[in-house]
Amino acid sequence: MYFNQHRPCPLQRGETVALVGESGSGKSLTGLALLGLVPSPGQLGEESRILLDGQDITRLPAADWRNVRGRRIGIVFQDALTSLNAG
């Protein structure tokens, strides 16, 4: 992965990474981009790439994302436990 001015951030298989930073610094947007969930009209720039095992997953078709989300890349949103509370 590359964050902030194209600085490499290589990850190893099975490694868990946390994105931390100040409010408004882009953590949620980065997580959404990694999962192909950037809402319209938001878009990644033409030069943007997210490589997973050497494959650019930035512009995968919707059906192919099913094999990535949750199986290969996951996200835990802020206050995740309260969002699961049925009461």
PyMOL Python script that loads the backbone (N, CA, C, O; Angstrom):
from pymol import cmd

cmd.read_pdbstr("""\
ATOM      1  N   MET A   1       0.844  -1.174   0.000  1.00  0.00           N
ATOM      2  CA  MET A   1       0.000   0.000   0.000  1.00  0.00           C
ATOM      3  C   MET A   1       0.884   1.231   0.000  1.00  0.00           C
ATOM      4  O   MET A   1       2.024   1.202   0.465  1.00  0.00           O
ATOM      5  N   TYR A   2       0.346   2.291  -0.521  1.00  0.00           N
ATOM      6  CA  TYR A   2       1.014   3.579  -0.482  1.00  0.00           C
ATOM      7  C   TYR A   2       0.080   4.574   0.182  1.00  0.00           C
ATOM      8  O   TYR A   2      -1.076   4.714  -0.216  1.00  0.00           O
ATOM      9  N   PHE A   3       0.576   5.254   1.178  1.00  0.00           N
ATOM     10  CA  PHE A   3      -0.183   6.298   1.851  1.00  0.00           C
ATOM     11  C   PHE A   3       0.599   7.594   1.758  1.00  0.00           C
ATOM     12  O   PHE A   3       1.830   7.590   1.783  1.00  0.00           O
ATOM     13  N   ASN A   4      -0.115   8.696   1.652  1.00  0.00           N
ATOM     14  CA  ASN A   4       0.499  10.004   1.830  1.00  0.00           C
ATOM     15  C   ASN A   4       1.738  10.206   0.971  1.00  0.00           C
ATOM     16  O   ASN A   4       2.843   9.831   1.363  1.00  0.00           O
ATOM     17  N   GLN A   5       1.556  10.783  -0.167  1.00  0.00           N
ATOM     18  CA  GLN A   5       2.666  11.111  -1.067  1.00  0.00           C
ATOM     19  C   GLN A   5       3.385   9.877  -1.593  1.00  0.00           C
ATOM     20  O   GLN A   5       4.599   9.906  -1.799  1.00  0.00           O
ATOM     21  N   HIS A   6       2.653   8.806  -1.811  1.00  0.00           N
ATOM     22  CA  HIS A   6       3.191   7.595  -2.443  1.00  0.00           C
ATOM     23  C   HIS A   6       4.313   6.943  -1.644  1.00  0.00           C
ATOM     24  O   HIS A   6       5.244   6.385  -2.224  1.00  0.00           O
ATOM     25  N   ARG A   7       4.234   7.008  -0.339  1.00  0.00           N
ATOM     26  CA  ARG A   7       5.217   6.308   0.487  1.00  0.00           C
ATOM     27  C   ARG A   7       4.771   4.858   0.624  1.00  0.00           C
ATOM     28  O   ARG A   7       3.626   4.599   0.993  1.00  0.00           O
ATOM     29  N   PRO A   8       5.651   3.918   0.335  1.00  0.00           N
ATOM     30  CA  PRO A   8       5.240   2.508   0.387  1.00  0.00           C
ATOM     31  C   PRO A   8       4.924   2.062   1.808  1.00  0.00           C
ATOM     32  O   PRO A   8       5.578   2.476   2.764  1.00  0.00           O
ATOM     33  N   CYS A   9       3.931   1.229   1.926  1.00  0.00           N
ATOM     34  CA  CYS A   9       3.548   0.632   3.200  1.00  0.00           C
ATOM     35  C   CYS A   9       3.248  -0.842   2.935  1.00  0.00           C
ATOM     36  O   CYS A   9       2.085  -1.246   2.937  1.00  0.00           O
ATOM     37  N   PRO A  10       4.290  -1.649   2.707  1.00  0.00           N
ATOM     38  CA  PRO A  10       4.049  -3.061   2.375  1.00  0.00           C
ATOM     39  C   PRO A  10       3.500  -3.827   3.575  1.00  0.00           C
ATOM     40  O   PRO A  10       3.916  -3.608   4.712  1.00  0.00           O
ATOM     41  N   LEU A  11       2.571  -4.716   3.305  1.00  0.00           N
ATOM     42  CA  LEU A  11       1.981  -5.559   4.340  1.00  0.00           C
ATOM     43  C   LEU A  11       2.267  -7.011   4.012  1.00  0.00           C
ATOM     44  O   LEU A  11       2.302  -7.402   2.845  1.00  0.00           O
ATOM     45  N   GLN A  12       2.469  -7.800   5.042  1.00  0.00           N
ATOM     46  CA  GLN A  12       2.718  -9.223   4.866  1.00  0.00           C
ATOM     47  C   GLN A  12       1.409  -9.997   5.034  1.00  0.00           C
ATOM     48  O   GLN A  12       0.511  -9.555   5.751  1.00  0.00           O
ATOM     49  N   ARG A  13       1.305 -11.135   4.380  1.00  0.00           N
ATOM     50  CA  ARG A  13       0.115 -11.990   4.490  1.00  0.00           C
ATOM     51  C   ARG A  13      -0.155 -12.292   5.963  1.00  0.00           C
ATOM     52  O   ARG A  13       0.751 -12.667   6.707  1.00  0.00           O
ATOM     53  N   GLY A  14      -1.399 -12.125   6.367  1.00  0.00           N
ATOM     54  CA  GLY A  14      -1.804 -12.407   7.736  1.00  0.00           C
ATOM     55  C   GLY A  14      -1.543 -11.284   8.720  1.00  0.00           C
ATOM     56  O   GLY A  14      -1.932 -11.379   9.884  1.00  0.00           O
ATOM     57  N   GLU A  15      -0.899 -10.237   8.279  1.00  0.00           N
ATOM     58  CA  GLU A  15      -0.583  -9.114   9.155  1.00  0.00           C
ATOM     59  C   GLU A  15      -1.835  -8.275   9.405  1.00  0.00           C
ATOM     60  O   GLU A  15      -2.640  -8.058   8.499  1.00  0.00           O
ATOM     61  N   THR A  16      -1.988  -7.811  10.637  1.00  0.00           N
ATOM     62  CA  THR A  16      -3.092  -6.931  11.001  1.00  0.00           C
ATOM     63  C   THR A  16      -2.547  -5.527  11.160  1.00  0.00           C
ATOM     64  O   THR A  16      -1.524  -5.320  11.813  1.00  0.00           O
ATOM     65  N   VAL A  17      -3.233  -4.561  10.561  1.00  0.00           N
ATOM     66  CA  VAL A  17      -2.773  -3.175  10.585  1.00  0.00           C
ATOM     67  C   VAL A  17      -3.901  -2.294  11.098  1.00  0.00           C
ATOM     68  O   VAL A  17      -5.065  -2.510  10.760  1.00  0.00           O
ATOM     69  N   ALA A  18      -3.563  -1.310  11.905  1.00  0.00           N
ATOM     70  CA  ALA A  18      -4.541  -0.332  12.383  1.00  0.00           C
ATOM     71  C   ALA A  18      -4.209   1.025  11.785  1.00  0.00           C
ATOM     72  O   ALA A  18      -3.051   1.442  11.778  1.00  0.00           O
ATOM     73  N   LEU A  19      -5.224   1.708  11.285  1.00  0.00           N
ATOM     74  CA  LEU A  19      -5.063   3.078  10.818  1.00  0.00           C
ATOM     75  C   LEU A  19      -5.471   3.989  11.959  1.00  0.00           C
ATOM     76  O   LEU A  19      -6.619   3.959  12.401  1.00  0.00           O
ATOM     77  N   VAL A  20      -4.545   4.794  12.435  1.00  0.00           N
ATOM     78  CA  VAL A  20      -4.830   5.705  13.539  1.00  0.00           C
ATOM     79  C   VAL A  20      -4.453   7.113  13.128  1.00  0.00           C
ATOM     80  O   VAL A  20      -3.549   7.315  12.318  1.00  0.00           O
ATOM     81  N   GLY A  21      -5.140   8.071  13.681  1.00  0.00           N
ATOM     82  CA  GLY A  21      -4.837   9.462  13.378  1.00  0.00           C
ATOM     83  C   GLY A  21      -5.905  10.378  13.930  1.00  0.00           C
ATOM     84  O   GLY A  21      -6.896   9.936  14.511  1.00  0.00           O
ATOM     85  N   GLU A  22      -5.682  11.650  13.737  1.00  0.00           N
ATOM     86  CA  GLU A  22      -6.606  12.657  14.239  1.00  0.00           C
ATOM     87  C   GLU A  22      -7.930  12.597  13.495  1.00  0.00           C
ATOM     88  O   GLU A  22      -8.011  12.065  12.388  1.00  0.00           O
ATOM     89  N   SER A  23      -8.953  13.142  14.110  1.00  0.00           N
ATOM     90  CA  SER A  23     -10.260  13.245  13.478  1.00  0.00           C
ATOM     91  C   SER A  23     -10.140  14.021  12.173  1.00  0.00           C
ATOM     92  O   SER A  23      -9.528  15.088  12.129  1.00  0.00           O
ATOM     93  N   GLY A  24     -10.725  13.479  11.118  1.00  0.00           N
ATOM     94  CA  GLY A  24     -10.695  14.152   9.826  1.00  0.00           C
ATOM     95  C   GLY A  24      -9.445  13.903   9.007  1.00  0.00           C
ATOM     96  O   GLY A  24      -9.255  14.540   7.971  1.00  0.00           O
ATOM     97  N   SER A  25      -8.582  12.987   9.449  1.00  0.00           N
ATOM     98  CA  SER A  25      -7.319  12.759   8.741  1.00  0.00           C
ATOM     99  C   SER A  25      -7.438  11.778   7.575  1.00  0.00           C
ATOM    100  O   SER A  25      -6.472  11.577   6.839  1.00  0.00           O
ATOM    101  N   GLY A  26      -8.614  11.162   7.399  1.00  0.00           N
ATOM    102  CA  GLY A  26      -8.813  10.283   6.253  1.00  0.00           C
ATOM    103  C   GLY A  26      -8.785   8.800   6.546  1.00  0.00           C
ATOM    104  O   GLY A  26      -8.715   7.988   5.623  1.00  0.00           O
ATOM    105  N   LYS A  27      -8.840   8.428   7.820  1.00  0.00           N
ATOM    106  CA  LYS A  27      -8.798   7.000   8.173  1.00  0.00           C
ATOM    107  C   LYS A  27      -9.981   6.236   7.589  1.00  0.00           C
ATOM    108  O   LYS A  27      -9.802   5.192   6.962  1.00  0.00           O
ATOM    109  N   SER A  28     -11.178   6.752   7.792  1.00  0.00           N
ATOM    110  CA  SER A  28     -12.371   6.061   7.286  1.00  0.00           C
ATOM    111  C   SER A  28     -12.372   5.999   5.772  1.00  0.00           C
ATOM    112  O   SER A  28     -12.708   4.966   5.193  1.00  0.00           O
ATOM    113  N   LEU A  29     -12.003   7.085   5.127  1.00  0.00           N
ATOM    114  CA  LEU A  29     -11.960   7.105   3.669  1.00  0.00           C
ATOM    115  C   LEU A  29     -10.937   6.105   3.140  1.00  0.00           C
ATOM    116  O   LEU A  29     -11.174   5.445   2.129  1.00  0.00           O
ATOM    117  N   THR A  30      -9.802   5.994   3.821  1.00  0.00           N
ATOM    118  CA  THR A  30      -8.790   5.016   3.418  1.00  0.00           C
ATOM    119  C   THR A  30      -9.331   3.598   3.552  1.00  0.00           C
ATOM    120  O   THR A  30      -9.153   2.777   2.652  1.00  0.00           O
ATOM    121  N   GLY A  31      -9.990   3.306   4.672  1.00  0.00           N
ATOM    122  CA  GLY A  31     -10.585   1.985   4.861  1.00  0.00           C
ATOM    123  C   GLY A  31     -11.633   1.668   3.812  1.00  0.00           C
ATOM    124  O   GLY A  31     -11.674   0.556   3.285  1.00  0.00           O
ATOM    125  N   LEU A  32     -12.479   2.640   3.509  1.00  0.00           N
ATOM    126  CA  LEU A  32     -13.500   2.440   2.475  1.00  0.00           C
ATOM    127  C   LEU A  32     -12.861   2.210   1.109  1.00  0.00           C
ATOM    128  O   LEU A  32     -13.323   1.367   0.339  1.00  0.00           O
ATOM    129  N   ALA A  33     -11.803   2.955   0.809  1.00  0.00           N
ATOM    130  CA  ALA A  33     -11.116   2.789  -0.479  1.00  0.00           C
ATOM    131  C   ALA A  33     -10.498   1.402  -0.591  1.00  0.00           C
ATOM    132  O   ALA A  33     -10.531   0.788  -1.657  1.00  0.00           O
ATOM    133  N   LEU A  34      -9.931   0.903   0.513  1.00  0.00           N
ATOM    134  CA  LEU A  34      -9.322  -0.432   0.497  1.00  0.00           C
ATOM    135  C   LEU A  34     -10.345  -1.526   0.219  1.00  0.00           C
ATOM    136  O   LEU A  34      -9.993  -2.604  -0.259  1.00  0.00           O
ATOM    137  N   LEU A  35     -11.609  -1.248   0.519  1.00  0.00           N
ATOM    138  CA  LEU A  35     -12.668  -2.231   0.299  1.00  0.00           C
ATOM    139  C   LEU A  35     -13.536  -1.902  -0.901  1.00  0.00           C
ATOM    140  O   LEU A  35     -14.566  -2.539  -1.116  1.00  0.00           O
ATOM    141  N   GLY A  36     -13.130  -0.915  -1.683  1.00  0.00           N
ATOM    142  CA  GLY A  36     -13.899  -0.545  -2.867  1.00  0.00           C
ATOM    143  C   GLY A  36     -15.245   0.057  -2.534  1.00  0.00           C
ATOM    144  O   GLY A  36     -16.201  -0.106  -3.292  1.00  0.00           O
ATOM    145  N   LEU A  37     -15.336   0.754  -1.406  1.00  0.00           N
ATOM    146  CA  LEU A  37     -16.611   1.289  -0.933  1.00  0.00           C
ATOM    147  C   LEU A  37     -16.651   2.809  -0.889  1.00  0.00           C
ATOM    148  O   LEU A  37     -17.461   3.377  -0.156  1.00  0.00           O
ATOM    149  N   VAL A  38     -15.806   3.475  -1.647  1.00  0.00           N
ATOM    150  CA  VAL A  38     -15.834   4.938  -1.665  1.00  0.00           C
ATOM    151  C   VAL A  38     -17.148   5.357  -2.315  1.00  0.00           C
ATOM    152  O   VAL A  38     -17.403   5.017  -3.471  1.00  0.00           O
ATOM    153  N   PRO A  39     -17.992   6.100  -1.577  1.00  0.00           N
ATOM    154  CA  PRO A  39     -19.309   6.458  -2.120  1.00  0.00           C
ATOM    155  C   PRO A  39     -19.222   7.479  -3.244  1.00  0.00           C
ATOM    156  O   PRO A  39     -18.305   8.300  -3.283  1.00  0.00           O
ATOM    157  N   SER A  40     -20.189   7.418  -4.161  1.00  0.00           N
ATOM    158  CA  SER A  40     -20.269   8.420  -5.227  1.00  0.00           C
ATOM    159  C   SER A  40     -20.592   9.756  -4.595  1.00  0.00           C
ATOM    160  O   SER A  40     -21.319   9.789  -3.602  1.00  0.00           O
ATOM    161  N   PRO A  41     -20.088  10.857  -5.122  1.00  0.00           N
ATOM    162  CA  PRO A  41     -19.284  10.960  -6.327  1.00  0.00           C
ATOM    163  C   PRO A  41     -17.797  10.767  -6.079  1.00  0.00           C
ATOM    164  O   PRO A  41     -16.992  11.030  -6.973  1.00  0.00           O
ATOM    165  N   GLY A  42     -17.407  10.313  -4.883  1.00  0.00           N
ATOM    166  CA  GLY A  42     -15.999  10.106  -4.597  1.00  0.00           C
ATOM    167  C   GLY A  42     -15.378   9.078  -5.520  1.00  0.00           C
ATOM    168  O   GLY A  42     -15.989   8.053  -5.823  1.00  0.00           O
ATOM    169  N   GLN A  43     -14.186   9.348  -5.960  1.00  0.00           N
ATOM    170  CA  GLN A  43     -13.483   8.433  -6.850  1.00  0.00           C
ATOM    171  C   GLN A  43     -12.005   8.456  -6.512  1.00  0.00           C
ATOM    172  O   GLN A  43     -11.489   9.442  -5.985  1.00  0.00           O
ATOM    173  N   LEU A  44     -11.339   7.374  -6.817  1.00  0.00           N
ATOM    174  CA  LEU A  44      -9.893   7.344  -6.703  1.00  0.00           C
ATOM    175  C   LEU A  44      -9.311   7.954  -7.958  1.00  0.00           C
ATOM    176  O   LEU A  44      -9.877   7.814  -9.041  1.00  0.00           O
ATOM    177  N   GLY A  45      -8.188   8.627  -7.821  1.00  0.00           N
ATOM    178  CA  GLY A  45      -7.533   9.208  -8.979  1.00  0.00           C
ATOM    179  C   GLY A  45      -7.049   8.137  -9.938  1.00  0.00           C
ATOM    180  O   GLY A  45      -6.873   6.980  -9.556  1.00  0.00           O
ATOM    181  N   GLU A  46      -6.840   8.523 -11.170  1.00  0.00           N
ATOM    182  CA  GLU A  46      -6.366   7.578 -12.196  1.00  0.00           C
ATOM    183  C   GLU A  46      -5.065   6.897 -11.794  1.00  0.00           C
ATOM    184  O   GLU A  46      -4.831   5.741 -12.147  1.00  0.00           O
ATOM    185  N   GLU A  47      -4.214   7.614 -11.053  1.00  0.00           N
ATOM    186  CA  GLU A  47      -2.919   7.052 -10.663  1.00  0.00           C
ATOM    187  C   GLU A  47      -3.026   6.153  -9.432  1.00  0.00           C
ATOM    188  O   GLU A  47      -2.060   5.475  -9.084  1.00  0.00           O
ATOM    189  N   SER A  48      -4.183   6.137  -8.767  1.00  0.00           N
ATOM    190  CA  SER A  48      -4.356   5.364  -7.538  1.00  0.00           C
ATOM    191  C   SER A  48      -4.415   3.871  -7.837  1.00  0.00           C
ATOM    192  O   SER A  48      -5.074   3.430  -8.778  1.00  0.00           O
ATOM    193  N   ARG A  49      -3.706   3.106  -7.007  1.00  0.00           N
ATOM    194  CA  ARG A  49      -3.721   1.650  -7.141  1.00  0.00           C
ATOM    195  C   ARG A  49      -3.694   1.029  -5.758  1.00  0.00           C
ATOM    196  O   ARG A  49      -3.046   1.540  -4.845  1.00  0.00           O
ATOM    197  N   ILE A  50      -4.397  -0.065  -5.616  1.00  0.00           N
ATOM    198  CA  ILE A  50      -4.332  -0.890  -4.420  1.00  0.00           C
ATOM    199  C   ILE A  50      -3.992  -2.290  -4.906  1.00  0.00           C
ATOM    200  O   ILE A  50      -4.791  -2.935  -5.584  1.00  0.00           O
ATOM    201  N   LEU A  51      -2.801  -2.749  -4.555  1.00  0.00           N
ATOM    202  CA  LEU A  51      -2.339  -4.059  -5.015  1.00  0.00           C
ATOM    203  C   LEU A  51      -2.560  -5.103  -3.931  1.00  0.00           C
ATOM    204  O   LEU A  51      -2.174  -4.909  -2.779  1.00  0.00           O
ATOM    205  N   LEU A  52      -3.180  -6.203  -4.308  1.00  0.00           N
ATOM    206  CA  LEU A  52      -3.393  -7.332  -3.420  1.00  0.00           C
ATOM    207  C   LEU A  52      -2.814  -8.552  -4.114  1.00  0.00           C
ATOM    208  O   LEU A  52      -3.343  -9.007  -5.128  1.00  0.00           O
ATOM    209  N   ASP A  53      -1.730  -9.078  -3.570  1.00  0.00           N
ATOM    210  CA  ASP A  53      -1.002 -10.184  -4.204  1.00  0.00           C
ATOM    211  C   ASP A  53      -0.643  -9.859  -5.643  1.00  0.00           C
ATOM    212  O   ASP A  53      -0.730 -10.715  -6.524  1.00  0.00           O
ATOM    213  N   GLY A  54      -0.237  -8.610  -5.878  1.00  0.00           N
ATOM    214  CA  GLY A  54       0.204  -8.177  -7.197  1.00  0.00           C
ATOM    215  C   GLY A  54      -0.901  -7.782  -8.149  1.00  0.00           C
ATOM    216  O   GLY A  54      -0.618  -7.290  -9.241  1.00  0.00           O
ATOM    217  N   GLN A  55      -2.161  -7.983  -7.767  1.00  0.00           N
ATOM    218  CA  GLN A  55      -3.291  -7.625  -8.630  1.00  0.00           C
ATOM    219  C   GLN A  55      -3.854  -6.281  -8.182  1.00  0.00           C
ATOM    220  O   GLN A  55      -4.094  -6.066  -6.994  1.00  0.00           O
ATOM    221  N   ASP A  56      -4.064  -5.375  -9.145  1.00  0.00           N
ATOM    222  CA  ASP A  56      -4.675  -4.084  -8.843  1.00  0.00           C
ATOM    223  C   ASP A  56      -6.168  -4.304  -8.628  1.00  0.00           C
ATOM    224  O   ASP A  56      -6.895  -4.637  -9.564  1.00  0.00           O
ATOM    225  N   ILE A  57      -6.621  -4.117  -7.392  1.00  0.00           N
ATOM    226  CA  ILE A  57      -8.029  -4.340  -7.072  1.00  0.00           C
ATOM    227  C   ILE A  57      -8.829  -3.038  -7.059  1.00  0.00           C
ATOM    228  O   ILE A  57      -9.997  -3.030  -6.669  1.00  0.00           O
ATOM    229  N   THR A  58      -8.216  -1.959  -7.475  1.00  0.00           N
ATOM    230  CA  THR A  58      -8.842  -0.646  -7.393  1.00  0.00           C
ATOM    231  C   THR A  58     -10.158  -0.576  -8.148  1.00  0.00           C
ATOM    232  O   THR A  58     -11.103   0.055  -7.674  1.00  0.00           O
ATOM    233  N   ARG A  59     -10.241  -1.197  -9.288  1.00  0.00           N
ATOM    234  CA  ARG A  59     -11.426  -1.078 -10.132  1.00  0.00           C
ATOM    235  C   ARG A  59     -12.042  -2.446 -10.454  1.00  0.00           C
ATOM    236  O   ARG A  59     -12.453  -2.709 -11.584  1.00  0.00           O
ATOM    237  N   LEU A  60     -12.094  -3.293  -9.446  1.00  0.00           N
ATOM    238  CA  LEU A  60     -12.694  -4.618  -9.629  1.00  0.00           C
ATOM    239  C   LEU A  60     -14.189  -4.490  -9.916  1.00  0.00           C
ATOM    240  O   LEU A  60     -14.841  -3.581  -9.403  1.00  0.00           O
ATOM    241  N   PRO A  61     -14.735  -5.386 -10.727  1.00  0.00           N
ATOM    242  CA  PRO A  61     -16.194  -5.447 -10.881  1.00  0.00           C
ATOM    243  C   PRO A  61     -16.840  -5.823  -9.541  1.00  0.00           C
ATOM    244  O   PRO A  61     -16.212  -6.477  -8.708  1.00  0.00           O
ATOM    245  N   ALA A  62     -18.078  -5.413  -9.341  1.00  0.00           N
ATOM    246  CA  ALA A  62     -18.777  -5.644  -8.070  1.00  0.00           C
ATOM    247  C   ALA A  62     -18.763  -7.114  -7.661  1.00  0.00           C
ATOM    248  O   ALA A  62     -18.560  -7.422  -6.487  1.00  0.00           O
ATOM    249  N   ALA A  63     -18.973  -8.015  -8.596  1.00  0.00           N
ATOM    250  CA  ALA A  63     -19.015  -9.445  -8.273  1.00  0.00           C
ATOM    251  C   ALA A  63     -17.676  -9.941  -7.729  1.00  0.00           C
ATOM    252  O   ALA A  63     -17.653 -10.812  -6.860  1.00  0.00           O
ATOM    253  N   ASP A  64     -16.571  -9.406  -8.221  1.00  0.00           N
ATOM    254  CA  ASP A  64     -15.249  -9.843  -7.770  1.00  0.00           C
ATOM    255  C   ASP A  64     -14.925  -9.356  -6.359  1.00  0.00           C
ATOM    256  O   ASP A  64     -14.113  -9.966  -5.664  1.00  0.00           O
ATOM    257  N   TRP A  65     -15.554  -8.262  -5.933  1.00  0.00           N
ATOM    258  CA  TRP A  65     -15.320  -7.756  -4.580  1.00  0.00           C
ATOM    259  C   TRP A  65     -15.805  -8.747  -3.525  1.00  0.00           C
ATOM    260  O   TRP A  65     -15.298  -8.736  -2.404  1.00  0.00           O
ATOM    261  N   ARG A  66     -16.762  -9.592  -3.851  1.00  0.00           N
ATOM    262  CA  ARG A  66     -17.262 -10.578  -2.884  1.00  0.00           C
ATOM    263  C   ARG A  66     -16.157 -11.521  -2.423  1.00  0.00           C
ATOM    264  O   ARG A  66     -16.204 -12.029  -1.303  1.00  0.00           O
ATOM    265  N   ASN A  67     -15.173 -11.756  -3.269  1.00  0.00           N
ATOM    266  CA  ASN A  67     -14.054 -12.629  -2.907  1.00  0.00           C
ATOM    267  C   ASN A  67     -12.979 -11.906  -2.117  1.00  0.00           C
ATOM    268  O   ASN A  67     -12.066 -12.541  -1.589  1.00  0.00           O
ATOM    269  N   VAL A  68     -13.075 -10.591  -2.030  1.00  0.00           N
ATOM    270  CA  VAL A  68     -12.068  -9.793  -1.332  1.00  0.00           C
ATOM    271  C   VAL A  68     -12.577  -9.345   0.036  1.00  0.00           C
ATOM    272  O   VAL A  68     -11.902  -9.540   1.046  1.00  0.00           O
ATOM    273  N   ARG A  69     -13.759  -8.749   0.069  1.00  0.00           N
ATOM    274  CA  ARG A  69     -14.294  -8.181   1.313  1.00  0.00           C
ATOM    275  C   ARG A  69     -14.570  -9.267   2.343  1.00  0.00           C
ATOM    276  O   ARG A  69     -15.275 -10.241   2.077  1.00  0.00           O
ATOM    277  N   GLY A  70     -13.996  -9.074   3.518  1.00  0.00           N
ATOM    278  CA  GLY A  70     -14.222 -10.009   4.616  1.00  0.00           C
ATOM    279  C   GLY A  70     -13.352 -11.243   4.564  1.00  0.00           C
ATOM    280  O   GLY A  70     -13.012 -11.800   5.608  1.00  0.00           O
ATOM    281  N   ARG A  71     -12.986 -11.680   3.385  1.00  0.00           N
ATOM    282  CA  ARG A  71     -12.129 -12.861   3.245  1.00  0.00           C
ATOM    283  C   ARG A  71     -10.655 -12.482   3.206  1.00  0.00           C
ATOM    284  O   ARG A  71      -9.812 -13.166   3.788  1.00  0.00           O
ATOM    285  N   ARG A  72     -10.351 -11.388   2.514  1.00  0.00           N
ATOM    286  CA  ARG A  72      -8.953 -11.007   2.335  1.00  0.00           C
ATOM    287  C   ARG A  72      -8.651  -9.653   2.954  1.00  0.00           C
ATOM    288  O   ARG A  72      -7.533  -9.415   3.410  1.00  0.00           O
ATOM    289  N   ILE A  73      -9.636  -8.763   2.974  1.00  0.00           N
ATOM    290  CA  ILE A  73      -9.493  -7.444   3.588  1.00  0.00           C
ATOM    291  C   ILE A  73     -10.741  -7.202   4.422  1.00  0.00           C
ATOM    292  O   ILE A  73     -11.856  -7.433   3.955  1.00  0.00           O
ATOM    293  N   GLY A  74     -10.559  -6.740   5.653  1.00  0.00           N
ATOM    294  CA  GLY A  74     -11.696  -6.450   6.515  1.00  0.00           C
ATOM    295  C   GLY A  74     -11.545  -5.099   7.178  1.00  0.00           C
ATOM    296  O   GLY A  74     -10.470  -4.498   7.163  1.00  0.00           O
ATOM    297  N   ILE A  75     -12.628  -4.634   7.755  1.00  0.00           N
ATOM    298  CA  ILE A  75     -12.619  -3.340   8.427  1.00  0.00           C
ATOM    299  C   ILE A  75     -13.517  -3.431   9.650  1.00  0.00           C
ATOM    300  O   ILE A  75     -14.566  -4.075   9.615  1.00  0.00           O
ATOM    301  N   VAL A  76     -13.100  -2.782  10.729  1.00  0.00           N
ATOM    302  CA  VAL A  76     -13.923  -2.630  11.923  1.00  0.00           C
ATOM    303  C   VAL A  76     -14.151  -1.136  12.081  1.00  0.00           C
ATOM    304  O   VAL A  76     -13.213  -0.379  12.330  1.00  0.00           O
ATOM    305  N   PHE A  77     -15.403  -0.718  11.936  1.00  0.00           N
ATOM    306  CA  PHE A  77     -15.718   0.696  12.028  1.00  0.00           C
ATOM    307  C   PHE A  77     -15.767   1.152  13.483  1.00  0.00           C
ATOM    308  O   PHE A  77     -15.944   0.340  14.391  1.00  0.00           O
ATOM    309  N   GLN A  78     -15.610   2.445  13.692  1.00  0.00           N
ATOM    310  CA  GLN A  78     -15.683   3.039  15.016  1.00  0.00           C
ATOM    311  C   GLN A  78     -17.024   2.677  15.645  1.00  0.00           C
ATOM    312  O   GLN A  78     -18.053   2.701  14.970  1.00  0.00           O
ATOM    313  N   ASP A  79     -17.016   2.346  16.921  1.00  0.00           N
ATOM    314  CA  ASP A  79     -18.220   1.948  17.651  1.00  0.00           C
ATOM    315  C   ASP A  79     -18.897   0.736  17.017  1.00  0.00           C
ATOM    316  O   ASP A  79     -20.125   0.664  16.962  1.00  0.00           O
ATOM    317  N   ALA A  80     -18.107  -0.199  16.547  1.00  0.00           N
ATOM    318  CA  ALA A  80     -18.652  -1.382  15.868  1.00  0.00           C
ATOM    319  C   ALA A  80     -19.570  -2.194  16.778  1.00  0.00           C
ATOM    320  O   ALA A  80     -20.580  -2.720  16.310  1.00  0.00           O
ATOM    321  N   LEU A  81     -19.246  -2.307  18.054  1.00  0.00           N
ATOM    322  CA  LEU A  81     -20.079  -3.104  18.955  1.00  0.00           C
ATOM    323  C   LEU A  81     -21.463  -2.500  19.130  1.00  0.00           C
ATOM    324  O   LEU A  81     -22.443  -3.238  19.229  1.00  0.00           O
ATOM    325  N   THR A  82     -21.569  -1.185  19.171  1.00  0.00           N
ATOM    326  CA  THR A  82     -22.885  -0.571  19.332  1.00  0.00           C
ATOM    327  C   THR A  82     -23.727  -0.725  18.073  1.00  0.00           C
ATOM    328  O   THR A  82     -24.955  -0.734  18.154  1.00  0.00           O
ATOM    329  N   SER A  83     -23.097  -0.846  16.921  1.00  0.00           N
ATOM    330  CA  SER A  83     -23.873  -1.020  15.691  1.00  0.00           C
ATOM    331  C   SER A  83     -24.468  -2.425  15.593  1.00  0.00           C
ATOM    332  O   SER A  83     -25.374  -2.655  14.792  1.00  0.00           O
ATOM    333  N   LEU A  84     -23.972  -3.360  16.395  1.00  0.00           N
ATOM    334  CA  LEU A  84     -24.497  -4.722  16.396  1.00  0.00           C
ATOM    335  C   LEU A  84     -25.566  -4.931  17.467  1.00  0.00           C
ATOM    336  O   LEU A  84     -26.149  -6.011  17.556  1.00  0.00           O
ATOM    337  N   ASN A  85     -25.824  -3.913  18.275  1.00  0.00           N
ATOM    338  CA  ASN A  85     -26.785  -4.010  19.362  1.00  0.00           C
ATOM    339  C   ASN A  85     -28.210  -3.917  18.825  1.00  0.00           C
ATOM    340  O   ASN A  85     -28.598  -2.893  18.261  1.00  0.00           O
ATOM    341  N   ALA A  86     -28.986  -4.978  19.000  1.00  0.00           N
ATOM    342  CA  ALA A  86     -30.368  -4.992  18.497  1.00  0.00           C
ATOM    343  C   ALA A  86     -31.324  -4.216  19.401  1.00  0.00           C
ATOM    344  O   ALA A  86     -32.446  -3.919  18.992  1.00  0.00           O
ATOM    345  N   GLY A  87     -30.903  -3.885  20.615  1.00  0.00           N
ATOM    346  CA  GLY A  87     -31.801  -3.210  21.567  1.00  0.00           C
ATOM    347  C   GLY A  87     -31.585  -1.787  21.561  1.00  0.00           C
ATOM    348  O   GLY A  87     -32.249  -1.059  22.298  1.00  0.00           O
TER     349      GLY A  87
END
""", "prot")
cmd.dss("prot")
cmd.show_as("cartoon", "prot")
cmd.util.cbc("prot")
cmd.orient("prot")
